[in-house]
Each structure stands twice: as C-alpha cells, then as structure tokens.
Amino acid sequence: MAAVLAFRVVAGLAAAAFTAVLLEHYGLAGQTSPLPQPRVPRRPHPAPGPGANNIFWGLQISDLHLSRFHDPGRATDLEKFCSETIDIIQPALVLATGDLTDAKTKDMLGSRQQEVEWQTYHGILKKTRVMEKTKWLDIKGNHDAFNIPSLESVENYYRKYSAIHRDGSFHYVHSTTFGNYSFISLDATPNPGPKRPYNFFGILDKKQMEELLLLSKESSWSNHSIWFGHYTTFTVLSPSPGVRSIMSSATAYLCGHLHTLGGLMPVLHTRHFQGTLELELGDWKNARRYRIFAFDHDLFSFADLIFGEWPVVLITNPKSLLYSCPKHEPLERLLHSTHIRVLAFSLSSITSVTVKIDGVHLGQAIHLSGPIFILKWNPRNYSNRTHNIEVIVQDSAGRSKSVHHIFSLQEDDHLRFDPLASFILLTDHCMVARVLFVMIVLIQLFILIIFRHQGHLELKGPPGFINLTTFSLHVLSKINTFYYSLLLLTLYTVLGPWFVGEITEGKMGCCFAFGIFVDGHFLQGSVTFIVGILQLAFFNIPLMAYLCWSLLQRCFGHNFRSHLRQRKYLKIIPVHLLMLLLYIWQIYSCYFLHMTYGTLAFFFSPLRSWLTLLTPVLVYCAWTLNSKELGTFTVQLKNHLNS
C-alpha cells in the first residue's frame, strides 16, 4: 500500500513539474501579444537589372576572443582584417557580434576582465581607422560580461573601449536612396555577469523584452530589418512570448557563440517557425571566419568566408532557394530580373567571372562598377523546377574561387535545412535540461522510497542481473545509514545551495540548481540544470549503484579483502576502477570550483567538497558494516541460491 502511495506521489510530482515547465515556456493557449505586423507585400519592380543602384553589402565577424595569454595571431589578423579586407570589400557596415575579448585567466579555468585585451581591441580600431571607413557596430558576448558586478562597474570595459560605448540593445538605421534598413542589436548578457561557467546562457527580463518590442515596431517602416546578437536564440532565456516572436518581423538573425560546436557543425543555419532565418557564424578565434551579406533589390544573400582566402564571391541574383524568405522578400523580382548579378572582390583585379547554370556555360559576366558583375539572362527559361548556378571568379594573380547554389523561380519550391542544425538551433535545450533533471531526481527518489516501504522481498527465478539488482536496492533502502544519506543527497542536489562564494568579484552569492542569487539579483537557472544532470549521472547515481554492489558482495559473505580473492578480476576490478575514476572527476570538480569561484566556494560547497569527504565514509561503512545488520539479507540470499 505504501509503495502504491509513493508511486502516485512521485508520478504526480513528475507530471506537475513537466506541465509547469511547458506552461512556463510556451505560455497559456490562446495568449496574444502586441507583436509587429508583417510588412506589406512588395511590388515586382524594381527587379535586379543592369543598374548599380539598389544594392549594398556588409560584413559580420564574431567571437574574436582577443587574449592576453594565448594566440596573439587573433589580434594581428584582426588588424589586417580591419585594414586590408575592409579596404577591399568596403562594406556599408560591420557587425561584431560579441566575445570581443577572451577574459580568462592564464590557466584557462578562471575568468576576469583583462583591460589589456580591451586596449588591444580598441587600439586596432583606432590604428586602422576602421570606424572612419565603415559603420562598426560591436556588441557584448558572454565573455565580455564575465565577472562584472554591475553595468556601472569600472571593469565594464565595453563602455570604455567599444565602438558603441553603451550597454543594452540598440537600433541602427542604414539609410539609402532606395530605402531604410534596420539593424537591431540583441544584448542578452546577464547583469550582474557571473564568472564562468554560469553565464553561457543569456537572459532577457520583461523590461528588456518591452524595449526590444519597441525597437521592432520602429523597424516596421524599413525595407528590411536584420537582428544581430551574440547568443543563438536557444541560449537566450526570455519571458513569453519569447525572443523569436519579438524578432519575427526580421529577415534574419545573425549571431555567433557556438563556434560551430568546435567545427563539428560547420554550418549552423535554420529558419524559425515564424520565418526568420537564424544564421550562426563560425568563430574568429580559431577558424578566422567572417561573413559577407548583401541586399540587392531587397533580396537578401550572404556567404560565410575564411579570412585570407581570395577571391570573395557572392551571387546576389538569383538568390539561394534555401535562404529565400517569402514572408520578408519580394521573391517575384527574381522572375522579372534581367541580369544575373555577382559581387566579386580580390587582392588583385578580377579578370573573369564565368557563369554556368545546370553545368551549361552561360557566358562571362561583365564588370558594371566596383565589385558588381552582371550577365544578361532570361529567367523564363528557368521557371520550372530547381536549378544550380555556379560562378567561377579568377583574378590577375591566378587565384580562383568557385561558388554555387540551388535556386528556383517557383514560389512553392523549398529546401529543408540540415535536420541536425535545426534541432540544435530550434530546440529549447534549457527546458529539456530542466525536465530531464527533474525526471532523473524523481526516478531516483521513487526507487529509494518504493524499496524502502516495500515489505518482504520474494526472490524468484535464477540469480540474474535483474534479481540481484532488485535485491541490492532492497538491502540499501532498508539500512538507515545509506537510505537517509542518499535520500538527503538527492534532495539537496535539487533544493540546497551547491556552493557559497564570490559569484562576481567582491560580491558573494549562492548557487542552486534553479538559479544563482548574487548581490540582491536572481539569475534563473540554465547551465545549472546541465551541471546538475552531470552531477546526478556521473556521481550521485554511480555512487548509489556502487554502494548497492558493495552491499551485495557483503551479503554473499565477503568482506573487502575476501571479495578480491575470488579471482573474478574481470568482473570486480572494472567496478572499482570506474568508481575511482568518477571519484577523481568529483575531486577535479572541487579544484575547478576553487579556481573559478575562489577558496570560500571550495570550503562552503556541500555538493562538491563535502560530498567528496562523505563518499569514502559511505564506502567504508558498506564494507565494514556489522554482519548482524546484514544477517537477514544474507540468509535470504543464501536460501535463494541453494533452492
């Protein structure tokens, strides 16, 4: 009866937790919000043709990580980028989307703002006079907010050394003779900015969301709006209706942050359900990536590039089918266009621009002006199905570059983004981590409570893995020392402060699974849930399993020495070795905590340091437990084995 009651309680808690998280994330059904209205449909003209007007282009660079201690080439190459690359491409604007500096200590474990890194960044902007050549829009990333107690802190060097000189999101309008184009920055860096690793996720509060909504409404009169920020949208925690809904009127959201997952996902692009493109850019730090984007007759196109590789080529008409946005772009202009249009840049003069469609040579594009090359075509010849356009550019130094993409002139044609990239960018991983964390905790509690209140265990069948596992859990749950220790450990992982220490320089705080309290502020949990899952999966639960296994050996009549003499080394040694490795990992986590949040956090960390001391005590108790306490279980197991 008690077991059934415990099951109902745990199941009810699990359902309640899951429902609460869903409601928190998605909001109540039918809830409305004053979101910007979509722009009115555009006319099919002016269409891309032989003119040099109705086009402009810009660049994006992200995750510079200028470092005081590592890879001075990042700064050297950035200086070359701000002089040579900018001089050749001559962009209308440059978006520097965060992590301008590295802000780590020499050992790469701790984090603090290094003024010399900001001085290096500022010095490059001044030395190259890049802000006189183009509009340089730089925003903060999570590294730029490491260990900043408040925006007014003297260590908030972004205010002093950036091109913008002020915190928060802003709206820049690029005005041309053919219309206005809005560029809205998304600043989601937490305030205060904790030390690493607990600021991987950005946070927007209700006030910031209202400010962004106003910026979005302001942009409704522009031809297009582009949002840019450091964080990908799934790493931004925001209240309902969510940051994706707020930016739904944008053609694209340009961001960085993920470093293409260390190169594992070179292309992290997708489309929001509302129609906005989300385009993560690889990092400058290691990959030296940057992006060129253009609006040609209000058709958006872009290319991700590697610094130092020339020529740079971007086909602006016909644009790529994969990145077409029917909701935001006048795609009918493709069918009314008269010329293929290409942007081509290089260190040396461009000598040839060859165009092929579906492998058939179409001709040589002629130079119009600046980097613009055009070739007359009849789009009606390609009005059916999809086609592949390829452009080969050569310069006078013998360098060449070939680019291609699929295009279509039919509105009902579409291509799907890489499912893995879409899964990574569109899934709310924070919500998944919350649910998973709660479910793991509830399952562990359920197992402990159900076996605790279970009556006499009836062993049936051969002593296989399931039977012995069930028996060992029964033994562990019936012995108070282990039951209450593991029960309290599990509950403490959920409810108790993991550590108390300097969350930011000179500011004390407490870290919980559900968030961080520091200097009168509460930063809601994000990475904390992931850390909690790792703690449960790689230590708490393995410790419980190891104690069960140890108690099972005791019920077989062994002590620590005698069980080693069984000569079943292939079964015994891996168990001890695995637990030892996980214990070493727990010790390392204490060292990491000390290096990141200081000595106080090391000593006042029940989940790390204290648990590291408690573990050997529990293991010792399991192997030295009085045989009388195991007597009933030992007899029961022997009777079952002999039956």
MOURDA-V385659 format. One record per residue. N is the residue number from 1. RES is the residue in one letter. PSI is psi in whole degrees, -180 to 180 (none if undefined). D_FIRST is the distance of its C-alpha to the first C-alpha in whole Angstrom. Layout:
# MOURDA-V385659
N_RES_PSI_D_FIRST + N_RES_PSI_D_FIRST
This chain:
# MOURDA-V385659
1_M_-44_0 + 2_A_-37_4 + 3_A_-42_5 + 4_V_-42_5 + 5_L_-44_6 + 6_A_-41_9 + 7_F_-44_10 + 8_R_-42_11 + 9_V_-49_12 + 10_V_-42_14 + 11_A_-40_15 + 12_G_-42_17 + 13_L_-41_19 + 14_A_-46_20 + 15_A_-40_21 + 16_A_-42_23 + 17_A_-44_24 + 18_F_-44_26 + 19_T_-41_27 + 20_A_-42_28 + 21_V_-41_30 + 22_L_-44_32 + 23_L_-38_33 + 24_E_-39_34 + 25_H_-47_36 + 26_Y_-18_37 + 27_G_176_38 + 28_L_147_37 + 29_A_138_38 + 30_G_1_42 + 31_Q_136_43 + 32_T_160_46 + 33_S_149_48 + 34_P_69_52 + 35_L_155_53 + 36_P_144_56 + 37_Q_148_58 + 38_P_151_59 + 39_R_153_63 + 40_V_150_65 + 41_P_142_66 + 42_R_159_69 + 43_R_160_72 + 44_P_-6_73 + 45_H_151_76 + 46_P_140_77 + 47_A_155_76 + 48_P_125_76 + 49_G_-146_80 + 50_P_1_83 + 51_G_156_83 + 52_A_4_82 + 53_N_-176_80 + 54_N_34_76 + 55_I_140_75 + 56_F_162_74 + 57_W_159_71 + 58_G_179_69 + 59_L_156_67 + 60_Q_140_64 + 61_I_144_63 + 62_S_154_60 + 63_D_60_58 + 64_L_-43_61 + 65_H_48_60 + 66_L_125_63 + 67_S_141_63 + 68_R_-27_65 + 69_F_-24_63 + 70_H_144_63 + 71_D_76_65 + 72_P_-14_68 + 73_G_-24_69 + 74_R_-44_66 + 75_A_-41_69 + 76_T_-46_72 + 77_D_-34_71 + 78_L_-40_70 + 79_E_-40_73 + 80_K_-38_75 + 81_F_-43_72 + 82_C_-17_73 + 83_S_-69_77 + 84_E_-55_78 + 85_T_-45_75 + 86_I_-40_75 + 87_D_-36_79 + 88_I_-46_79 + 89_I_-32_76 + 90_Q_61_77 + 91_P_153_73 + 92_A_-30_73 + 93_L_160_70 + 94_V_130_68 + 95_L_115_64 + 96_A_102_63 + 97_T_57_59 + 98_G_169_58 + 99_D_54_57 + 100_L_-34_61 + 101_T_166_60 + 102_D_-42_58 + 103_A_37_57 + 104_K_160_56 + 105_T_172_57 + 106_K_-34_59 + 107_D_-1_56 + 108_M_5_54 + 109_L_-47_51 + 110_G_175_52 + 111_S_137_53 + 112_R_153_56 + 113_Q_124_59 + 114_Q_110_62 + 115_E_-33_65 + 116_V_-31_67 + 117_E_-42_65 + 118_W_-37_66 + 119_Q_-36_69 + 120_T_-46_69 + 121_Y_-50_68 + 122_H_-39_70 + 123_G_-37_73 + 124_I_-44_73 + 125_L_-41_73 + 126_K_-46_76 + 127_K_-41_78 + 128_T_-9_77 + 129_R_36_78 + 130_V_-29_75 + 131_M_-12_74 + 132_E_-20_78 + 133_K_-29_78 + 134_T_170_74 + 135_K_114_72 + 136_W_112_69 + 137_L_107_66 + 138_D_142_63 + 139_I_166_60 + 140_K_149_57 + 141_G_-179_55 + 142_N_-34_52 + 143_H_-31_54 + 144_D_-9_57 + 145_A_7_54 + 146_F_132_53 + 147_N_45_53 + 148_I_111_54 + 149_P_-35_53 + 150_S_166_55 + 151_L_-25_57 + 152_E_-3_60 + 153_S_146_59 + 154_V_-18_63 + 155_E_2_61 + 156_N_75_60 + 157_Y_-14_63 + 158_Y_-40_62 + 159_R_-33_64 + 160_K_-37_67 + 161_Y_-8_67 + 162_S_171_66 + 163_A_-28_68 + 164_I_-38_66 + 165_H_15_66 + 166_R_150_63 + 167_D_164_60 + 168_G_169_57 + 169_S_155_58 + 170_F_168_61 + 171_H_118_63 + 172_Y_132_66 + 173_V_121_68 + 174_H_110_71 + 175_S_135_74 + 176_T_174_76 + 177_T_-17_79 + 178_F_14_76 + 179_G_177_73 + 180_N_147_71 + 181_Y_123_68 + 182_S_136_65 + 183_F_112_63 + 184_I_122_60 + 185_S_146_59 + 186_L_104_55 + 187_D_105_54 + 188_A_16_51 + 189_T_138_51 + 190_P_149_49 + 191_N_114_50 + 192_P_162_50 + 193_G_105_50 + 194_P_164_48 + 195_K_162_49 + 196_R_152_48 + 197_P_13_45 + 198_Y_30_43 + 199_N_29_46 + 200_F_-30_46 + 201_F_140_44 + 202_G_161_47 + 203_I_131_46 + 204_L_129_47 + 205_D_-180_46 + 206_K_-40_47 + 207_K_-43_51 + 208_Q_-37_51 + 209_M_-39_50 + 210_E_-39_52 + 211_E_-41_55 + 212_L_-37_55 + 213_L_-40_54 + 214_L_-42_58 + 215_L_-39_59 + 216_S_-40_58 + 217_K_-37_60 + 218_E_-34_63 + 219_S_-4_63 + 220_S_-17_63 + 221_W_-2_67 + 222_S_158_67 + 223_N_-45_68 + 224_H_159_65 + 225_S_136_62 + 226_I_127_61 + 227_W_145_58 + 228_F_142_58 + 229_G_175_55 + 230_H_-50_54 + 231_Y_143_50 + 232_T_157_49 + 233_T_-29_47 + 234_F_-14_44 + 235_T_20_45 + 236_V_118_45 + 237_L_125_43 + 238_S_149_44 + 239_P_167_42 + 240_S_139_42 + 241_P_4_44 + 242_G_153_45 + 243_V_-30_48 + 244_R_-37_48 + 245_S_-39_49 + 246_I_-38_51 + 247_M_17_53 + 248_S_-20_53 + 249_S_-3_57 + 250_A_148_58 + 251_T_-41_59 + 252_A_154_58 + 253_Y_118_56 + 254_L_127_57 + 255_C_-177_55 + 256_G_-126_55 + 257_H_-46_52 + 258_L_-9_50 + 259_H_35_54 + 260_T_35_53 + 261_L_48_50 + 262_G_24_52 + 263_G_-6_54 + 264_L_-28_52 + 265_M_82_52 + 266_P_-27_56 + 267_V_110_55 + 268_L_82_52 + 269_H_148_53 + 270_T_-177_52 + 271_R_131_52 + 272_H_159_49 + 273_F_-25_48 + 274_Q_-7_50 + 275_G_-13_53 + 276_T_135_54 + 277_L_139_55 + 278_E_118_53 + 279_L_99_55 + 280_E_137_54 + 281_L_137_57 + 282_G_163_58 + 283_D_153_58 + 284_W_-31_62 + 285_K_-55_61 + 286_N_-35_61 + 287_A_-14_61 + 288_R_47_64 + 289_R_148_63 + 290_Y_172_64 + 291_R_139_64 + 292_I_137_67 + 293_F_156_66 + 294_A_151_69 + 295_F_114_69 + 296_D_109_72 + 297_H_41_73 + 298_D_18_69 + 299_L_124_68 + 300_F_133_65 + 301_S_159_66 + 302_F_167_65 + 303_A_136_65 + 304_D_130_63 + 305_L_167_66 + 306_I_129_66 + 307_F_134_69 + 308_G_-8_72 + 309_E_123_72 + 310_W_155_75 + 311_P_162_76 + 312_V_126_73 + 313_V_135_73 + 314_L_120_71 + 315_I_118_71 + 316_T_-22_71 + 317_N_125_72 + 318_P_143_71 + 319_K_165_67 + 320_S_135_64 + 321_L_-38_62 + 322_L_-37_59 + 323_Y_18_60 + 324_S_140_61 + 325_C_87_60 + 326_P_-30_61 + 327_K_-27_59 + 328_H_-18_61 + 329_E_148_64 + 330_P_73_67 + 331_L_-18_67 + 332_E_-17_69 + 333_R_-23_72 + 334_L_-45_71 + 335_L_-25_73 + 336_H_1_76 + 337_S_156_77 + 338_T_-13_80 + 339_H_143_79 + 340_I_137_77 + 341_R_135_76 + 342_V_137_76 + 343_L_129_75 + 344_A_128_77 + 345_F_149_77 + 346_S_166_79 + 347_L_-33_81 + 348_S_169_84 + 349_S_145_85 + 350_I_128_83 + 351_T_-30_86 + 352_S_143_84 + 353_V_102_81 + 354_T_134_80 + 355_V_131_78 + 356_K_144_76 + 357_I_124_74 + 358_D_36_72 + 359_G_-4_75 + 360_V_127_78 + 361_H_123_80 + 362_L_-26_81 + 363_G_-177_83 + 364_Q_125_84 + 365_A_145_82 + 366_I_153_85 + 367_H_127_85 + 368_L_-63_85 + 369_S_150_84 + 370_G_-128_83 + 371_P_8_80 + 372_I_127_80 + 373_F_141_81 + 374_I_153_81 + 375_L_126_82 + 376_K_140_82 + 377_W_167_80 + 378_N_101_79 + 379_P_-21_76 + 380_R_-25_76 + 381_N_-14_77 + 382_Y_29_73 + 383_S_-12_72 + 384_N_145_69 + 385_R_-168_66 + 386_T_156_66 + 387_H_158_68 + 388_N_121_69 + 389_I_136_71 + 390_E_135_72 + 391_V_128_75 + 392_I_120_76 + 393_V_135_78 + 394_Q_147_81 + 395_D_177_83 + 396_S_-16_86 + 397_A_2_85 + 398_G_0_83 + 399_R_147_80 + 400_S_155_78 + 401_K_133_74 + 402_S_129_73 + 403_V_153_70 + 404_H_158_68 + 405_H_168_66 + 406_I_136_65 + 407_F_164_66 + 408_S_147_66 + 409_L_5_68 + 410_Q_131_66 + 411_E_-26_63 + 412_D_-3_60 + 413_D_144_61 + 414_H_157_58 + 415_L_153_57 + 416_R_143_53 + 417_F_162_52 + 418_D_122_51 + 419_P_-37_47 + 420_L_-42_46 + 421_A_-42_48 + 422_S_-40_47 + 423_F_-44_43 + 424_I_-44_44 + 425_L_-27_46 + 426_L_-19_44 + 427_T_138_40 + 428_D_87_39 + 429_H_-28_38 + 430_C_-43_37 + 431_M_-41_34 + 432_V_-43_33 + 433_A_-39_33 + 434_R_-50_31 + 435_V_-45_28 + 436_L_-42_28 + 437_F_-49_28 + 438_V_-42_25 + 439_M_-40_23 + 440_I_-44_24 + 441_V_-46_23 + 442_L_-37_19 + 443_I_-44_19 + 444_Q_-43_20 + 445_L_-40_17 + 446_F_-45_14 + 447_I_-47_15 + 448_L_-48_16 + 449_I_-40_12 + 450_I_-40_10 + 451_F_-28_12 + 452_R_-42_12 + 453_H_3_9 + 454_Q_143_9 + 455_G_-146_10 + 456_H_128_13 + 457_L_123_15 + 458_E_110_16 + 459_L_126_20 + 460_K_149_21 + 461_G_-179_25 + 462_P_155_27 + 463_P_65_27 + 464_G_-170_27 + 465_F_-45_27 + 466_I_-46_23 + 467_N_-45_22 + 468_L_-35_24 + 469_T_-45_22 + 470_T_-43_19 + 471_F_-44_20 + 472_S_-36_22 + 473_L_-37_19 + 474_H_-43_17 + 475_V_-50_20 + 476_L_-42_20 + 477_S_-22_17 + 478_K_-12_17 + 479_I_119_21 + 480_N_-43_21 + 481_T_-48_24 + 482_F_-39_23 + 483_Y_-52_20 + 484_Y_-32_21 + 485_S_-48_25 + 486_L_-35_23 + 487_L_-47_21 + 488_L_-36_24 + 489_L_-44_26 + 490_T_-46_24 + 491_L_-37_24 + 492_Y_-35_27 + 493_T_-33_28 + 494_V_-43_27 + 495_L_-30_28 + 496_G_157_31 + 497_P_130_34 + 498_W_-39_35 + 499_F_160_39 + 500_V_127_41 + 501_G_-169_45 + 502_E_98_48 + 503_I_-40_47 + 504_T_167_50 + 505_E_116_53 + 506_G_2_53 + 507_K_119_50 + 508_M_152_47 + 509_G_173_44 + 510_C_138_40 + 511_C_125_38 + 512_F_172_35 + 513_A_-36_33 + 514_F_1_33 + 515_G_-175_37 + 516_I_132_40 + 517_F_126_41 + 518_V_124_45 + 519_D_44_48 + 520_G_4_46 + 521_H_154_45 + 522_F_122_42 + 523_L_113_42 + 524_Q_152_39 + 525_G_144_37 + 526_S_-81_38 + 527_V_-28_39 + 528_T_-37_36 + 529_F_-37_34 + 530_I_-43_35 + 531_V_-39_36 + 532_G_-40_32 + 533_I_-43_31 + 534_L_-40_34 + 535_Q_-43_33 + 536_L_-46_29 + 537_A_-31_30 + 538_F_4_33 + 539_F_-57_32 + 540_N_-52_28 + 541_I_-44_27 + 542_P_-36_29 + 543_L_-43_29 + 544_M_-43_25 + 545_A_-40_26 + 546_Y_-40_29 + 547_L_-39_27 + 548_C_-45_25 + 549_W_-40_28 + 550_S_-43_30 + 551_L_-33_27 + 552_L_-41_27 + 553_Q_-39_30 + 554_R_-38_30 + 555_C_-25_28 + 556_F_-6_30 + 557_G_11_33 + 558_H_153_35 + 559_N_-172_36 + 560_F_-42_37 + 561_R_-46_41 + 562_S_-32_40 + 563_H_-22_38 + 564_L_-21_41 + 565_R_3_43 + 566_Q_-16_41 + 567_R_23_43 + 568_K_58_41 + 569_Y_-35_42 + 570_L_-18_41 + 571_K_-32_38 + 572_I_-50_37 + 573_I_-45_40 + 574_P_-33_39 + 575_V_-49_35 + 576_H_-40_37 + 577_L_-43_40 + 578_L_-44_37 + 579_M_-36_36 + 580_L_-42_39 + 581_L_-41_40 + 582_L_-33_37 + 583_Y_-39_38 + 584_I_-40_41 + 585_W_-39_40 + 586_Q_-40_38 + 587_I_-42_42 + 588_Y_-37_44 + 589_S_-32_41 + 590_C_-42_42 + 591_Y_-43_46 + 592_F_-41_46 + 593_L_-42_44 + 594_H_-42_47 + 595_M_-28_50 + 596_T_-40_48 + 597_Y_7_47 + 598_G_175_49 + 599_T_-40_49 + 600_L_-43_47 + 601_A_-34_44 + 602_F_-44_44 + 603_F_-28_43 + 604_F_58_41 + 605_S_87_38 + 606_P_-36_35 + 607_L_-17_34 + 608_R_-77_37 + 609_S_-48_39 + 610_W_-40_36 + 611_L_-33_34 + 612_T_-35_37 + 613_L_-34_37 + 614_L_-33_34 + 615_T_-50_33 + 616_P_-31_36 + 617_V_-45_34 + 618_L_-42_31 + 619_V_-42_32 + 620_Y_-43_34 + 621_C_-39_31 + 622_A_-38_30 + 623_W_-13_33 + 624_T_10_34 + 625_L_139_30 + 626_N_130_31 + 627_S_-26_30 + 628_K_-35_29 + 629_E_-22_26 + 630_L_0_25 + 631_G_-51_26 + 632_T_-44_23 + 633_F_-37_22 + 634_T_-45_26 + 635_V_-43_26 + 636_Q_-42_23 + 637_L_-42_25 + 638_K_-42_28 + 639_N_-39_27 + 640_H_-39_26 + 641_L_-31_29 + 642_N_-14_31 + 643_S_none_29
